[in-house]
Amino acid sequence: MLSTIMKERTSEIKNTLRLGLPKGSLQESTLNLFRKAGYNISVDSRSYYPVFDDMEIEALLIRAQEMARYVDDGVLDAGLTGKDWILEQGADVHEVAELNYAKGGLRPVKWVIAVPNDSKIKTVRDLNGKRIATELVGFTKKYLKSKNIQADVDFSWGATEVKPPYLADAIVELTETGSSLRANNLRIVETILVSSTRFISNKKAWKNKWKRQKMENIVLLLKGALAAEEKVGLKMNVPEKSMKRVMTLLSAMHSPTLSQLSDKGWYALEVVIDEKIVRDIIPKLKSVGASGIIEYPLNKVIP
């Protein structure tokens, strides 16, 4: 059914990329990333079909847990999902790029084994004969088998953190910071998988010259938007006598762009730096002679 719907929606356009966007926890961060990359996207709360201002992209919102399967089957040409769900589905897809972002920030997420703080379970070996609740059933079973551990692994439909100790002895749960686990009086026993978002392609679609180029262009812009997330641009005027000291402060950065001003002995300097250090470096630049310092946000940084 889904395959038929997608084909009907793309039948009038010669070159179309059928793209899956993750619905759920990754939805807003993904849409914001695409917007920062330069795509204008409209999303109706009652529709699963976001509208791009690029007529060559036909998008569908679908849960990240299912994405890899539909890309593998060819219903979608490409999609964004976590490495964890690619492994869970056992999908045979081409990984075009790793995109380091998640629901809460620019970091990978972890699947961890967690137990109540007062549990006697201290190591993964102590899970023998125990009951584990998780949404990541297939991968968890494979992981335990690789450790020669026999345990009952049950699918969890949600609210997994509240299941120990009465409904499960332990859980395997996704976490970014561990705050939700701590709030539910759980402690981490072991990390079994570190996962990040991947842009994936159907293998047949990847062999199509037009679709491959389209996907590579999208990834280039998405990576550029991610690279800009933690950086800002700085512009300033620098007198020639202060240039050496200013350049010393900026020595850890890429070479700044310099251009001579109409006022003799003055230069305009522009550089991209990490946002986390800008509040420390601006006063120092001012103290060694830089003036007219302007900080500005970035949408994309393309290497």
N, C-alpha and C positions, 0 to 999 in steps of 0.2 A: 504493500500500500504506500509506504513512504517513498519507495523508489519511483512509483508511478506518479505521485504528486510532484516530486522534484523534477521529473522529466517533463511533465506538462507545463510547469512554471518556466522552464528554460527553452522550450521548443521554438520560441519565436526569435531567440537570440543565437547567432551563429557561434560566437565564442563566449562561453560562460563557465565560470568556475563555481562549482557548488561547494560552499564553505560552511562548515559546522562551527558554531560558536557555543561555548559551554554555558548552559543554563544552571543557575544555582549560585554557589558560593563564589565561583570565579566570574560570574556574569558581569558585574559592574566594573571590576578591575580590567576585564578584557575589553569591554566597550570603551572604557576611558582610554585604554592603550591605543586602540584603533583610532579614536578621535584625535589623540595627540599625534598619531602617525599621519594624520591628514585626511582621514575618512569621515564624512558627515553621515551619521547613522541615525535613523529614526526607528524607535521601538514602541510599538503599540502594546499596552499592558495585556490586551486580549489576544495578541497574535504571537505566533512562534516564528514569524518571518520578518526579521529586521530588514529595513530598506537602506541600502547603501546609495550614496550619490555616484557610485561607480556602477554603471549598467552591466558591466562584465562580471559582477559578483552577485550570486544568488545565495543568500544566507539563510540558515536555519538554526534556531536555538534548540539545543538538545543537551541532556545531562552528560556531564563529562564521563560518567561511568559507562555510558553506552557509545561514546563517540568513536572509539577505535574500531569497534565492530562494524559500524556503518561505513567507515572509511575503508576498512578491509574489504567489505562486500561490494564497494563501488557505488553505493547509494550517494555518498559524498565523495568529492574529489579530494578534499582536504578538511582539516579540522584542528582545533586546539584542545588538548586534554593533558592530563598528567601522565608521567611515565608510569606511575603506579597502576593506572587503569589500562594502559597498554599491556602491561605484564599480567594483570588480572584477567583480561579478555583473551590473552594469548594471541593478539592480533598480529597479522603479518603485514605491516605497513612500513613505509619509508619515513624515517624521521628527518625532516628537512632542517629543523633548528631547535635548539634548546632556548627557551625564553624564561629567564629567571625572574618570575613574578608569581605572587600568590594572592590570596584574598586580602591579607593584611600587610603586605610589603614585598620587598625585592629580595626574598630569600627562599631557598628550598623548604619543603615541608617534610615532616618525618612521620612514618608509621612506627608506633612504639607499642611494646607490651607494657601494660600498666596494671597495677594491683592496688588494693587498699593499703594505706600507710601501715596498718597493723598486721598485714598478711604475713604468713610464714614463708611465702614464696619470695626467694631472694635472687635466684638465677633462673634462666630459661629451663634448666634441667628439672627444676621443681614443678614444671607444668605437666609432667607425666601423669596421666589419668585425670587431669583437671578439665574443666569446661571453660571454653574461651568464646566470647562474643565479639563479633567484628563484621564490618561491611566488606572487608577485604578477605573473603573466605578462601578463594583459590590460592592466592599467593601465600597466605598464612599457613595453609596445609602443606604447601611445598616447602616452606621455610622450616616448619617443624620436622618434616620428613628428612630434610637434609641434616638435621641435628639428632636424628633417631629418637624423636620424642613422639609419643602417642598421646593425643588429647582430643577431646570432642570440640570441634569448631562449629559454632552456630552462627547463622546470618543474623545480623542485628538490623532492625528496620529504623533505628534512630535512638537518640537518648542513650547511647552506649555507655556513657560515663556513670549512669546511675545503676547499672546492672550488677556490679560487684557490691557486696559479696553474696547476695541472695540468689540472683539469677545467673551469675557466672563467677568463676574464681578469678578470672583475669579478662582483660579486653585487649584488643589490638585496635588502636585508634590513631587518627590523623591529628597532628598538632603542629603549630607554627612556633608558639612560644612556651607551651606547657601550662599556661595560666588556667585554662579550663580544667585540666587534670588536677592541678593544685586546689582549685576551688571546690572540687568534688572529693578532696582528701585521697587522691591517688598519687602513687609514685611510679616512676618509670623503671622498669626492670632492664629493658634492652630495646635498642633501635633496630628494627628489622629491614627498613627500607627508607632511603632518602630520595625524594621525588621532586621534580620540577616540571613546569609546563612545557609541552612540546608542540611544535607545529608539525603535523603529520600529513602524509599524502598517500593516497591509493597508489599502488605500484604501477598500475597501468596508466593512470593519469600523469604520473611523474615522467613517463616516457613520451607523453604528448608534448611536443615542442612549445606550443602556445601556452598550455596550462603550466608547464614547468617554469617558463619565464614569468608568468603571472604570479605564481607562488613565490619565486625568488624575489620579485619586486616587492611583494607584500612583506616578506620577512625582512628585507633590507630596511624598510621603513619602520617596522615594529622594533627591530633591534636598535635603530637610531633613536626611537622614542624612549626605549628603556635606558639607553646610554645617557640620555639627557635627564633622566629622573633625578639623579643625585648630583647634577652639575649645574653651574650657572656661568653666565658670561660676565666679564669685567671689562669696562672701558675706562681709560684714564689718560690724562695728559701728564707728560713727564719731561722736565727740563734735562738737557743733555748732561749737566753736572750730576744729576741724581740717577742717571740710567744704570750705572753699574750696581748701585745698591738695590734698586728696584729689581733688576734682573737676578740679583743674588736671592732675593726673597722668592722669586718665581722660578728658581733653578730646577725645582722638582717637577715642573709642568712641561708640557710641550712648548716649543719655542713660540713666544708671543708674536703677534702680527704688529709690525711697526710701520708708521707712515709719518713723514715730516710735515709739520704744520707750517702755516704761512708766517707765524712768528718765529724768527730765527732762533735756533737753539732749543726748540721745543718739538716733541714727538707725541703722536697719538699711539697708544698701546692698547691692544685688545687680546684677551686670553680667556680660555675656558678652564675653570677650576672646579674642584670638588666643593659642593655646597657646605659640607660640614666644617670646612676650614676657613670659609670666606669671612666669618665674623672675627676671626683672629688675625687674618692677613690684611684686611682693609685698614685698621688703625696703624699697622706697621708700614704699609705703603704710604699712607698719609704722612707719617713721621719722617720718612726718608725723602720726601719731596714730591710725591705724586699728588695731583689735584684733579678736580672735576671727575671724581670716581663715580662710575655708574654701574650698578649691578642689575642684570636683567635675566629673566627666566629663559629656558631653552625648550623648544619642542622636540627637536631631533639633533643628534650628533652622529654624523655619518663618517666613519674613519676614512 
